[in-house]
Amino acid sequence: MTCKAGHPSRRMGEETCVEARRDVSESPLAWLARRKDKDGRPILSDAEFNAGEKLRADFWFAEMTPRVTANWSLLLASGGGRRGAPDHGPDMRDAVMAARERVRRALAAVGPDLAGVLIDVCCHLKGLEASEKSLGWPQRSGKVVLLIALRQLARHYGMVSATIANDSAPSRIRHWGADGYRPSIADDGDGEGR
């Protein structure tokens, strides 16, 4: 059972709720967050970093990481033909399924083109160079794509508004038409609609 339903960074102890620890220094996002751009501003905003770490926490809690060893917990199952590890009751399974759904929704929100770099960098803790190579991208393109993906992820989580992160004014579509101009759907090539 988890302390807060669906909160992946907490675990239920015998009588107290203890915050699960994680080493953020192992995260490529933490490395990027410590770096500055040419103007001296942080490369990642707090919202982008937190969104990536939230995805990572949900991914790990949902047990979506590939297994590299045998699953010995099945041997520890207690009687009656019940399969599963001890201390993994229905509440734990529900929380794991909820975390999987949060990961699925987050990746769907950023789209399939950006989901790969988020999984590589945030969840599997691959470096940008390794991620670029595995995705077949040109060198030094991964940082730009990762920043776009993290901004989309932060928007999905509600950590930033739909406006451009560095601009306080909302973005709007601009056109050169005069007031009252209405483009037509069917255009016969001379600029006049039918």
N, C-alpha and C positions, 0 to 999 in steps of 0.2 A: 504494500500500500504506500502511496506517496503522500507527502504532507499536504500539498496543494494539488488538487486533481489536475493532472496534465502538466504540472510544472516539472520539467525534466532535471533541474539541477538540485532537487531536494530528495532525500531519502528518509524513510521512516525508520528510526532506531527502535530500541525496546520501549523506551518511554519518552524520548525526546526526538525532536526533528533536527537533523544536522544538515547543514549546507554541504553538498558534494563539492569536492575540491577539483580544480582542473588547472593545469599549467598553461597559462596563455602565452608563455614565452616560446612554446613549441609551435604556435600557430603562425603560418605565413601572414595572416592578417595583422597580428601584433607587430611583426616586422615592418609591414607597410604603414601601420598606424604611427610608428615611431619616426618615419621618414618625412621629410619636408619637400615641397616642390620648389621650383626655381625662385618663387616669390616669398619663400619662407613659411608658407601655410602647410598644415598637415595634408598628406596625400589623401587619407581617409578621414571623413567626418566621424564624429562619435556615433551618429545614427547608422552609418554604413558599417562601422566596426561591430556595433551591437547587433545589427541585423545578421551579419555573417556568423557571429558567435551564437546567436539564438538558433540559426539553422543548424549549426554544428551540434549544439546541445540536443536538439530534437532528433537529429540523425543518429547520434550515439545512443540516446535513451531508447529510441525505437528499434535498436539492435539491427540496424541496416548495414552495419559494417560487415565486410566479408570475413568468414571464419578462416583462420589460418591454422587452427589445431582441431583436434577431435572435440566433440561435445560430450564431456563426461557427466554432465548434470543429469542426463537421462538415467544413468546407473544409480543415482542417488534418490530416485523417485520413491516415495513411500507407498507401501502396499496397495492392494486392491486393483492392480493393473493401471493405476493412475499414472499417466506419463507427464513429466514435467519436473522441474527442479523444486526443491523445498523453498519455502518463503516466496513462491511465485503463485499467488492465488489469483482469483478472478479480478481483483482490483488492480494488480500489477499488469495483467494482460490487457485490461481496458486502458490503462495509462499508456502502455506501449502502442496499442492500436491507435489511440488518440494522437500520439507523437508521430506515428507513420502518416496519419491523415494530414497533420500540420505540415509535414515535409512535402507530401504530395501536392498540397494546395500552394505552398510557397513556390515550388518548382514550376507548377502550372502557371502561376501568376507572372513569373519572369519569362516564361516561354522556353521552348526547347533549344533555341540558339544560345541562350545565356545560362541554362541550367547546368550544362557540362562543366563550365569553368567554376561554378559555385560548388559543385560536388567535389571536383578535384582539389580546389584550394581550401574551401571551408571545412569540408567533411573528411576527405582523405588526407588532408594536410600536405598536399603536393606543393612544391615550389612553382612559381610562375613559369620558369623555363621548362620544367618537366611537363606542366600542363599544356603549354604551347606546343611542345613536341608531340604529345599524345593526341592533341586535337588537330594537328596538322596546320597550325597557324604560323605566320611569319614571326621572326624574332621581334621582341619588344612590343608585340601587339596585345599580349595577355593582360597587361596592367590596365590598358584603356577599356578592354572588354569587361574585365573584372570590376572596374569602377562603375561602369554602366549597369552591370548585373547587381551589384550591391545597392546601388541607388534604387533600382526597381524593387529589390527585396525589401529595402527600408520603407518604400512606399506601401508595399503589400502589408507589412507589419504595422503600418500607421505611425512610423517613427519620423517620417517627413511628410510634408504636404505634397500635393500634386504639382506645386510650382517648382521651378528650377531651384536646386539646393542653395546656390550662391546668390540668387536673385530674390529680393523681397517682393517684387511685383509679379503678379501672375502672368504667365505667358499667354499670348493670344495669337490667333492666326491673323496674318497680315496679307493684304492684297492691294493691288494698284487700282482697283475699280472705284468709280465714283460712288457717293452715297446712293443707296437704292439699287446698285448694280446686283443682278442675279444671274449667275452663270447658267447656261443651259446644259442639259445632259447630252443631247444629240448635237454634234457639231459637224457641219458639212465641209469644214476646211477653211471657210472664209471668215470664221469668227462669229458668224451669225447662227443662232440656234433655229430649230424648226418651230 
